[in-house]
């Protein structure tokens, strides 16, 4: 068994695809419209679905915004340098919500950014020890 994907509902698919591909550097792996159901599924990730966990972006054509709720946390991405990752996100118009630095009560360097729909993405700096 393995984890296949995480699904996020997004209000504007083009805006979300631009964020995940241009800002976070993922690739669009596949996209399919379902006209009868009035929705589109787009899968993005850093590697092929057969090898890595990916994100499924679901766009319901008649819904432009979602309430995130209080149960959802975040997606975590390992990065070489969390400080540099924040600079790169900001340079591409992304929103950094927590600057890179050691986590509370620990030494792991983390940062948080936010996608266009308000979903949090945590950068965890790769440990070199």
C-alpha positions as CSV (number, residue, x, y, z in Angstrom):
1,X,0.0,0.0,0.0
2,X,1.0,3.6,-0.5
3,X,-0.5,7.1,-0.3
4,X,-1.7,8.2,-3.8
5,X,-2.9,11.8,-3.5
6,X,-4.4,14.5,-1.4
7,X,-7.5,16.2,-2.9
8,X,-8.1,20.0,-2.6
9,X,-11.2,21.8,-3.8
10,X,-10.3,25.0,-5.6
11,X,-12.3,27.9,-6.7
12,X,-10.3,28.9,-9.8
13,X,-8.4,26.1,-11.4
14,X,-6.2,28.2,-13.7
15,X,-5.1,30.3,-10.8
16,X,-4.4,27.2,-8.7
17,X,-2.5,25.5,-11.5
18,X,-0.4,28.6,-11.9
19,X,0.5,28.6,-8.2
20,X,1.4,24.9,-7.9
21,X,3.3,24.8,-11.2
22,X,4.9,28.2,-11.5
23,X,5.4,29.1,-7.8
24,X,6.0,25.7,-6.3
25,X,7.5,24.1,-9.3
26,X,5.2,21.1,-9.6
27,X,4.2,19.7,-13.0
28,X,0.7,19.2,-14.3
29,X,0.5,15.5,-14.7
30,X,-3.0,15.1,-16.0
31,X,-6.3,17.0,-16.3
32,X,-9.8,15.9,-17.3
33,X,-13.1,17.7,-17.6
34,X,-16.3,16.0,-16.6
35,X,-19.0,18.0,-18.3
36,X,-21.9,15.8,-17.1
37,X,-20.8,16.4,-13.5
38,X,-19.6,20.0,-14.1
39,X,-16.2,19.5,-12.6
40,X,-12.5,19.2,-13.6
41,X,-9.8,17.1,-12.0
42,X,-6.1,18.2,-12.3
43,X,-3.2,16.3,-10.8
44,X,0.0,18.0,-10.0
45,X,3.3,16.8,-8.4
46,X,7.0,16.6,-8.5
47,X,7.1,13.1,-10.0
48,X,5.0,10.6,-11.8
49,X,1.9,9.3,-10.0
50,X,3.2,5.8,-10.2
51,X,6.2,6.8,-8.1
52,X,5.2,9.7,-5.8
53,X,2.2,11.1,-3.9
54,X,0.5,13.9,-5.8
55,X,-2.2,16.6,-5.3
56,X,-5.6,16.3,-6.9
57,X,-7.1,19.8,-7.6
58,X,-10.9,19.5,-7.9
59,X,-12.7,22.4,-9.5
60,X,-16.5,22.3,-9.3
61,X,-17.5,24.6,-12.1
62,X,-20.4,26.2,-10.2
63,X,-18.4,27.0,-7.0
64,X,-15.9,29.8,-6.9
65,X,-14.9,29.7,-3.2
66,X,-14.8,27.2,-0.3
67,X,-14.7,27.5,3.5
68,X,-11.5,25.7,4.7
69,X,-12.9,24.6,8.0
70,X,-10.9,24.0,11.2
71,X,-10.0,20.3,10.7
72,X,-7.6,20.6,7.7
73,X,-3.9,21.4,8.5
74,X,-1.4,21.7,5.7
75,X,0.6,20.0,3.0
76,X,4.3,19.6,3.8
77,X,7.1,19.8,1.2
78,X,10.8,19.1,1.9
79,X,13.1,21.8,0.6
80,X,16.9,22.2,0.5
81,X,16.7,25.7,2.0
82,X,13.5,27.1,3.5
83,X,14.9,30.7,3.5
84,X,15.6,30.5,-0.2
85,X,12.3,28.8,-0.9
86,X,10.4,31.7,0.8
87,X,12.4,34.2,-1.3
88,X,11.5,32.3,-4.5
89,X,7.8,32.1,-3.6
90,X,7.6,35.8,-2.8
91,X,9.4,36.7,-6.1
92,X,6.8,34.8,-8.0
93,X,3.9,36.5,-6.3
94,X,3.2,33.9,-3.7
95,X,2.2,34.6,-0.1
96,X,4.6,33.7,2.8
97,X,2.6,33.4,6.0
98,X,5.4,32.3,8.3
99,X,9.0,33.2,7.5
100,X,11.6,30.5,7.6
101,X,13.1,29.8,11.0
102,X,13.4,27.1,13.7
103,X,10.1,25.7,14.8
104,X,9.0,26.4,18.4
105,X,10.5,24.0,20.9
106,X,12.8,22.5,18.3
107,X,15.5,23.1,15.7
108,X,13.9,22.0,12.4
109,X,13.7,25.0,10.1
110,X,10.2,25.4,8.7
111,X,8.2,28.1,6.8
112,X,4.6,28.4,5.6
113,X,3.1,29.7,2.4
114,X,-0.5,29.9,1.3
115,X,-2.0,28.9,-2.0
116,X,-4.6,31.1,-3.8
117,X,-7.5,29.3,-2.0
118,X,-5.9,29.7,1.5
119,X,-4.5,26.2,1.9
120,X,-1.3,26.2,3.9
121,X,1.9,24.6,2.6
122,X,4.7,23.9,5.0
123,X,8.3,24.0,3.8
124,X,10.5,21.7,5.9
125,X,14.2,22.2,5.4
126,X,16.1,19.0,4.7
127,X,18.2,18.0,7.7
128,X,21.9,17.7,6.8
129,X,22.8,15.7,9.8
